[in-house]
């Protein structure tokens, strides 16, 4: 079922082309969001609210980016950034898809 908020459906389908967590980390930085790699030996990274620097505060978490990405995981990350208030086109541009 397609996401109703997404206007660029052709790009939405192509989100499975995002294969590496670094692609999301670079995009998040371009969007002005904070990124953090896990220091506890796990393989995930987090995208966080740049206005809340407390890494222990769950409210600062926007999305978790796992090591192994797939289409649904990418769609979830995209929606979380969209929910945070970034525009769809800005996210596509940050990913280099627009």
Secondary structure, 3 states (H helix, E strand, C coil): CCCCCCCCHHHHHHHHHCCCHHHHHHHHHHCCCEEEECCCCCCCEEEECCCCCCCCCHHHEEEEECCCCCHHHHHHHHHHHHHHCCCHHHHHHHHCCC
